[in-house]
Amino acid sequence: MSSSITSNTPPGPTPAPEGPAPGTDLHARLSWKDAFAMAMAVSGGLYVSFGATVAVVGGLSAMGLWALAALIGWVQNSLFAEMASIFPDKPGGVPIYAHEAWRERFAPAGALASFGYWFGWSAVISIVSVTAGAIIAARWLPGTSWTMDVGVAQLSPAQLIGIALILLIMVPNLFGAQPAAWVNKIVGVLLLGSFLVFIAAPVLSGQWHAPNLTWGLGDLTADPLGTLQLALVWLYLIGWTAYGTEMCAAFLPEYRTKSDGRKALFTSGAYTFAMFLLVPLGAGGLVSQEEAASDPSGMFVTAFTRVLPDGPLTDVMLLAILAALLMGVNASMADGSRALYGAALDGLLPKQFEKTNRHGVPARAIYAAVFLNIVLIIFISNPISILVAANLGYLLAILLALAGFLLLRRDHPEYNRPFRARRFAVPLAEVLVGYTAAVLIVGALSSELSGYGGPKELAIGVCILALSLVLYVYRRRVQERLPLLHDPQPAASAKPSHTIH
């Protein structure tokens, strides 16, 4: 094959270039419903950090921010669906599309996107596990105040429970994406049941009060820039949760048909937007801002007791919350491992991560995520603080992918796009690039306004991105002996193009 695409490319759509045999060890067993079940875990993120948002900006502001972020995530999925249709055999999803778009211009961008994305998804495992541990300790281990001294840190019961949950969820993930999807299908019924309690609260509960939905973002008239800055900080923190349905793209080689990925991206985005609008409306009217501030992690526990009598039924609903949180651990482990595996296949990370176990699962990537999250739990006990560090790399990956959409349209209009976003896709992508850049820069540099971030968390995020470049250099110069900055595209393959059935 020639080293680059020239002006002599024949007219008409051509397949995108082949990568280094991506996805050959993954098993095609998933339907779009399986991926939808996995992505349902994203809506469970409300139980992790919505209470912290209400505590700072009030119920009405929090509802608006979460719904806006989910809407943006849903819209972005249409752009990612087009990119997925260009590279239907590549595992890893959004960061791999960013790599394909940037490789001719600045190849290290793919490493930054891939490792930042992996850290963003993988760090969520510790966030969700610690939150679940805190709920268990608060409800069924009241008054527990002891800690375990492990030398480098003092671990609370919530942290210890979180570590145990991570190890427990690791087991089904080692057997493939389908077992993990079945776990989420079962648990998703409980999650939806708990959501329906809050959605019905304005009608069925006499404890729901509209005045609880307060605006706390500041005075738009007197201080518009301050209000905008605080809003961008929280949109930065909410980013992973709201955009997380893009995870459906990470499983492309594991779908039964080429249309499953597009269906999963659309339906999961729509579902998450609906939940991020309706559940905050119900829960925000049940708990005041002051009550949320006193116990952000326990906001939904308090809200349940306002709708249901405190007793066995409340415990059932709390178990539903815990189940939803475990869905998040399960989905994060599955998606993050595919991202690391796909990045290794594309030559962005060390070859050791290309290995799969006998079930076709990138087990080494899963073990890396488990180790990382146990370390995070030990050294950063506050879930929202972990989110501040994790979102830096994740939102950078989203930004590079959105800009990559524009690059692919501009540099390679000849690529076959079985699914093509509508004609307004290019200006939409341009707007989203500007918006995401603003959220990333302002949110990362001003995270202390949320009360949960600061220089320490920002430094962790920067160090993770720096580590991605170290691993990239090792792969390229030591393992492959290739140049660092440019990775010319191979010529388009002569094999028949993929089509969506």
C-alpha positions in Angstrom: 0.0 0.0 0.0 1.2 3.5 -0.6 2.2 5.7 2.3 -0.5 8.3 1.9 -3.7 9.2 0.2 -3.1 11.3 -2.9 -5.1 13.5 -5.2 -5.5 10.6 -7.5 -8.0 8.9 -5.1 -10.9 7.6 -7.3 -14.2 9.4 -7.0 -16.8 8.1 -4.6 -16.6 6.9 -1.0 -13.8 4.7 0.0 -13.3 2.7 3.2 -11.3 4.3 6.0 -7.7 3.0 6.3 -7.2 -0.3 8.1 -5.6 -0.2 11.5 -3.3 -2.8 13.0 -5.8 -5.7 13.0 -8.1 -4.1 15.6 -10.6 -6.1 17.5 -9.6 -9.5 16.2 -9.7 -11.0 19.7 -13.1 -9.5 20.7 -16.2 -11.6 20.4 -19.2 -10.1 18.5 -22.0 -11.0 20.9 -23.6 -7.7 21.9 -26.9 -6.2 20.7 -27.8 -2.5 21.0 -30.0 -3.4 24.0 -27.0 -4.8 25.8 -25.1 -1.6 25.2 -28.1 0.4 26.3 -28.2 -1.5 29.5 -24.5 -0.8 30.1 -25.1 2.9 29.4 -28.0 3.1 31.8 -25.3 3.2 34.5 -24.6 6.8 33.4 -27.9 8.0 34.7 -27.0 6.4 38.1 -24.4 9.1 38.3 -27.1 11.4 39.7 -26.8 9.5 42.9 -23.0 10.3 43.1 -22.8 14.0 42.6 -26.2 15.6 42.1 -26.4 16.2 45.9 -23.1 18.1 45.8 -24.4 20.3 43.0 -27.6 21.1 44.9 -25.5 21.9 48.0 -23.6 24.6 46.2 -26.0 26.1 43.5 -29.5 25.0 44.6 -32.0 22.6 43.2 -33.2 24.7 40.2 -29.7 25.6 39.1 -28.6 22.0 39.5 -31.5 20.7 37.5 -30.8 23.1 34.7 -27.1 22.3 34.6 -27.6 18.5 34.6 -30.3 18.6 31.9 -28.2 21.0 29.7 -25.1 18.7 30.0 -27.1 15.6 29.2 -28.6 17.3 26.1 -25.1 18.2 24.9 -24.0 14.6 25.4 -27.0 13.3 23.4 -26.3 15.7 20.6 -22.6 14.8 20.5 -23.5 11.2 20.1 -24.8 11.9 16.6 -21.3 13.1 15.6 -19.6 10.2 17.3 -22.0 7.8 15.5 -20.8 9.1 12.1 -17.2 8.6 13.2 -18.0 5.1 14.4 -19.4 4.3 11.0 -16.1 5.2 9.4 -14.1 2.8 11.7 -16.6 0.0 12.5 -13.9 -2.5 13.4 -11.9 -0.4 15.9 -12.5 -0.9 19.6 -12.0 1.9 22.1 -14.6 4.4 20.9 -14.2 8.2 21.1 -10.5 8.5 21.8 -9.6 6.1 19.0 -11.6 8.3 16.6 -9.7 11.3 17.9 -6.5 9.5 17.1 -7.5 8.6 13.6 -8.4 12.2 12.9 -5.2 13.7 14.4 -2.6 11.1 13.5 -1.5 13.0 10.3 -1.3 16.3 12.1 -0.1 15.6 15.6 0.1 11.9 16.5 0.6 12.3 20.3 -2.9 13.8 20.5 -4.2 10.2 20.2 -2.2 9.2 23.3 -3.5 12.1 25.3 -7.1 11.4 24.3 -6.8 7.6 24.9 -5.1 7.7 28.3 -7.1 10.7 29.5 -10.3 9.0 28.5 -9.2 5.8 30.2 -8.4 7.6 33.4 -11.7 9.6 33.3 -13.7 6.4 33.0 -11.6 4.3 35.3 -11.4 6.8 38.1 -15.2 6.8 38.2 -14.9 3.3 39.6 -13.4 4.7 42.8 -15.9 7.6 42.9 -18.9 5.4 42.7 -17.5 2.6 45.0 -16.8 5.1 47.8 -20.2 6.7 47.4 -21.8 3.2 47.7 -19.6 2.4 50.7 -20.7 5.7 52.4 -24.4 4.8 51.9 -23.9 1.3 53.3 -22.0 2.7 56.3 -24.6 5.4 57.0 -27.6 3.2 56.8 -26.6 -0.1 58.1 -23.5 0.7 60.2 -24.6 3.9 62.0 -22.3 5.5 64.4 -19.3 3.7 63.0 -16.2 5.9 63.6 -13.3 3.6 63.6 -10.5 3.7 60.9 -7.9 1.2 59.7 -4.3 2.4 59.7 -2.5 1.1 56.6 0.6 3.1 57.1 0.2 5.6 54.3 -3.4 6.5 55.1 -6.3 6.0 57.5 -9.2 4.1 55.8 -12.8 4.6 56.9 -15.4 1.8 56.6 -16.8 3.6 53.4 -13.4 3.3 51.8 -12.9 -0.3 52.8 -16.3 -1.2 51.5 -15.6 0.6 48.3 -12.4 -1.5 47.7 -14.3 -4.7 48.3 -17.0 -3.7 45.8 -14.4 -3.0 43.1 -12.9 -6.5 43.6 -16.4 -8.0 43.5 -17.4 -6.3 40.2 -14.1 -7.2 38.6 -15.2 -10.8 38.4 -18.0 -10.7 35.8 -16.0 -8.3 33.7 -13.2 -10.8 33.3 -15.7 -13.1 31.5 -16.7 -10.6 28.7 -19.0 -7.7 27.9 -22.1 -9.7 27.7 -22.0 -11.0 31.3 -21.4 -7.5 32.4 -24.4 -6.3 30.3 -26.6 -8.9 31.8 -25.7 -7.7 35.3 -26.7 -4.2 34.2 -29.9 -5.4 32.7 -31.0 -6.9 36.0 -29.8 -4.0 38.1 -31.3 -1.5 35.6 -34.8 -2.5 36.5 -34.1 -1.5 40.1 -32.5 1.7 39.0 -35.5 2.7 36.9 -37.8 1.7 39.8 -36.0 4.1 42.1 -36.1 6.9 39.5 -39.8 6.5 39.1 -40.3 7.2 42.8 -38.7 10.6 42.3 -40.4 11.3 39.0 -43.8 10.7 40.6 -42.9 12.7 43.8 -44.3 16.0 42.6 -47.7 14.4 42.1 -47.8 11.7 44.8 -45.9 13.2 47.7 -47.1 16.0 50.0 -43.5 16.6 50.9 -42.6 17.9 47.5 -42.3 21.7 47.6 -41.5 24.0 44.6 -39.7 26.6 46.9 -36.9 24.0 47.5 -35.9 24.5 43.8 -33.7 27.5 44.5 -31.4 29.4 42.1 -27.9 29.6 43.5 -25.6 30.4 40.6 -25.5 34.1 41.4 -27.1 37.3 40.1 -27.1 37.2 36.3 -27.7 41.0 36.2 -25.1 42.1 38.7 -22.4 39.6 38.1 -22.9 37.7 34.8 -19.3 36.7 34.4 -19.2 35.2 38.0 -22.4 33.3 37.3 -21.0 32.0 34.0 -17.7 31.0 35.6 -19.5 29.0 38.4 -21.8 27.4 35.8 -18.8 26.3 33.7 -17.1 24.8 36.8 -20.1 22.6 37.5 -20.5 21.7 33.8 -16.9 20.6 34.0 -17.6 18.4 37.0 -20.8 17.0 35.5 -19.1 16.3 32.1 -18.2 12.7 32.5 -21.6 11.7 33.9 -23.6 13.6 31.3 -21.5 12.5 28.3 -20.9 9.0 29.4 -23.4 7.4 27.0 -20.7 7.7 24.3 -19.3 4.5 25.9 -21.6 2.6 23.5 -19.0 3.4 20.8 -16.3 1.6 22.7 -17.9 -1.8 21.9 -18.1 -1.5 18.1 -16.3 -4.8 17.2 -18.5 -6.6 19.8 -21.9 -5.7 18.2 -23.8 -8.3 16.2 -24.6 -5.8 13.4 -23.1 -2.5 12.3 -26.3 -0.6 13.2 -26.3 -1.6 16.8 -23.7 1.0 17.8 -25.7 3.9 16.3 -29.0 2.7 17.9 -27.3 2.4 21.3 -25.8 5.9 21.1 -29.1 7.5 20.2 -31.4 5.7 22.7 -29.0 5.9 25.6 -28.5 9.6 25.0 -32.2 10.2 24.9 -32.9 8.2 28.0 -30.1 9.9 30.0 -31.4 13.4 29.1 -34.9 12.4 30.2 -33.7 11.1 33.6 -31.4 14.1 34.1 -34.4 16.4 33.7 -37.2 14.5 35.5 -35.3 13.0 38.5 -33.7 16.3 39.6 -37.1 17.9 39.4 -38.6 15.4 41.7 -35.6 15.0 44.1 -34.9 18.8 44.2 -38.4 19.5 45.5 -38.1 17.0 48.3 -34.8 18.3 49.8 -33.8 21.9 50.5 -30.4 23.3 49.6 -29.5 23.5 53.3 -30.3 19.9 53.9 -28.3 18.8 50.8 -25.3 20.9 52.0 -25.3 19.1 55.4 -25.1 15.7 53.7 -24.6 15.8 49.9 -24.0 12.0 49.6 -27.2 11.3 51.6 -29.5 13.7 49.7 -31.3 10.9 47.9 -31.6 8.8 51.1 -33.3 11.8 52.8 -35.5 12.3 49.7 -36.7 8.6 49.8 -37.8 9.0 53.4 -40.0 12.0 52.3 -41.8 9.9 49.8 -41.8 6.4 51.5 -42.2 5.5 55.2 -38.9 4.8 56.8 -38.8 1.1 57.1 -38.3 -2.0 54.9 -39.5 -0.3 51.8 -36.9 2.5 52.2 -34.2 -0.2 52.6 -35.4 -1.7 49.3 -35.1 1.6 47.6 -31.7 2.2 49.1 -30.6 -1.2 47.7 -31.8 0.1 44.3 -29.5 3.1 44.7 -26.6 0.8 45.6 -27.4 -1.4 42.6 -27.4 1.7 40.4 -24.0 2.7 41.7 -22.6 -0.8 41.1 -23.9 -0.5 37.5 -21.6 2.5 37.2 -18.6 0.5 38.5 -19.5 -2.3 36.1 -19.9 -0.1 33.0 -16.8 2.0 33.8 -14.6 -1.1 34.1 -15.9 -2.5 30.8 -15.6 0.8 28.8 -12.2 1.8 30.3 -10.7 -1.5 29.5 -11.7 -1.4 25.9 -10.3 2.1 25.6 -6.9 1.0 26.9 -7.0 -2.1 24.7 -7.9 -0.1 21.6 -5.2 2.5 22.3 -2.6 -0.3 22.5 -3.8 -1.9 19.3 -3.3 1.5 17.6 0.3 1.8 18.8 -0.4 4.5 21.4 0.4 2.5 24.6 2.7 -0.3 25.4 2.1 -3.6 23.6 1.4 -5.4 26.9 -2.1 -4.0 26.9 -2.9 -5.7 23.6 -3.4 -9.0 25.3 -6.8 -10.6 26.0 -7.7 -13.5 28.1 -9.4 -16.7 26.8 -12.8 -15.0 27.1 -11.7 -12.3 24.6 -11.5 -9.7 27.4 -8.6 -7.2 27.8 -7.9 -8.4 31.4 -4.7 -6.6 31.8 -6.5 -3.3 31.3 -9.1 -4.3 33.9 -6.3 -5.1 36.4 -4.7 -1.8 35.7 -8.0 0.0 36.5 -8.6 -2.0 39.7 -5.1 -1.1 40.9 -5.5 2.6 40.0 -8.8 2.9 41.8 -7.6 1.2 45.0 -4.8 3.7 45.1 -7.2 6.6 44.5 -9.5 5.4 47.3 -6.6 5.2 49.7 -5.2 8.7 49.0 -8.3 10.7 47.9 -11.3 9.8 50.0 -13.7 12.5 48.7 -15.5 11.3 45.5 -16.0 14.7 44.0 -12.3 15.5 44.4 -11.5 12.5 42.3 -13.9 13.7 39.7 -12.1 17.0 39.4 -8.9 15.1 38.6 -10.5 12.6 36.3 -12.5 15.0 34.2 -9.4 16.9 32.9 -8.3 14.0 30.7 -11.9 12.9 29.9 -13.0 16.3 28.6 -9.7 16.7 26.7 -10.5 13.4 24.9 -14.0 14.7 24.1 -12.6 18.0 22.8 -10.0 16.2 20.6 -12.8 13.9 19.2 -15.1 16.8 18.4 -12.3 18.7 16.7 -11.4 15.4 15.0 -14.9 15.2 13.5 -14.2 18.4 11.7 -10.7 17.2 10.6 -12.1 14.0 9.2 -14.8 16.0 7.2 -12.1 18.3 5.9 -9.1 16.0 5.4 -11.0 12.9 4.3 -14.3 13.6 2.6 -13.7 10.5 0.5 -14.1 8.1 3.5 -17.2 6.0 3.4 -19.7 7.1 6.0 -22.6 4.6 6.2 -24.2 6.9 8.7 -23.7 10.6 8.0 -24.8 13.3 10.4 -27.2 16.0 9.1 -26.0 19.0 7.1 -25.8 21.2 10.2 -23.3 18.8 11.8 -20.2 20.9 10.9 -21.4 24.2 12.4 -22.8 22.2 15.4 -19.4 20.6 15.9 -17.7 24.0 15.7 -19.9 25.3 18.4 -19.3 22.2 20.6 -15.6 22.5 20.2 -15.7 26.1 21.4 -18.1 25.2 24.3 -16.0 22.2 25.4 -12.8 24.2 25.3 -14.4 26.9 27.6 -15.7 24.3 30.0 -12.4 22.5 30.1 -10.2 25.5 30.7 -12.4 27.5 33.1 -13.6 24.4 34.9 -10.1 22.9 35.5 -8.6 26.3 36.6 -11.5 27.3 38.8 -12.5 24.0 40.3 -12.0 25.3 43.8 -15.3 27.3 43.4 -17.1 24.0 43.7 -15.6 23.5 47.1 -14.2 20.1 46.1 -11.2 20.8 43.9 -7.9 22.6 43.9 -4.3 22.5 42.9 -3.8 18.9 44.2 -6.6 17.5 42.0 -5.5 19.5 39.0 -1.9 18.3 39.4 -3.1 14.7 39.5 -4.9 15.2 36.2 -1.9 16.9 34.6 0.4 14.1 35.8 -1.9 11.4 34.2 -1.7 13.2 30.9 2.1 13.5 31.2 2.2 9.8 31.9 0.3 9.1 28.7 3.1 10.9 26.7 5.8 8.9 28.5 4.0 5.6 27.6 3.5 6.8 24.0 7.2 7.7 23.6 8.1 4.2 25.0 5.8 2.5 22.6 6.9 4.5 19.5 10.7 4.8 20.1 11.5 1.7 22.2 9.0 -0.9 21.1 8.3 0.3 17.5 11.2 2.7 16.7 8.9 5.1 14.9 8.8 8.9 14.6 6.9 10.7 17.4 4.9 13.6 15.9 3.4 12.3 12.7 1.8 9.1 11.7 0.8 9.2 8.0 -2.4 7.4 7.2 -2.0 4.2 5.1 -3.8 4.2 1.9 -7.5 3.2 1.9 -8.1 -0.5 1.9 -9.4 -2.2 -1.2 -11.7 -4.4 0.8 -15.5 -3.7 0.5 -16.7 -0.9 2.7 -18.8 -1.6 5.8 -22.5 -0.7 5.6 -25.1 -0.3 8.3 -27.8 -3.0 8.0 
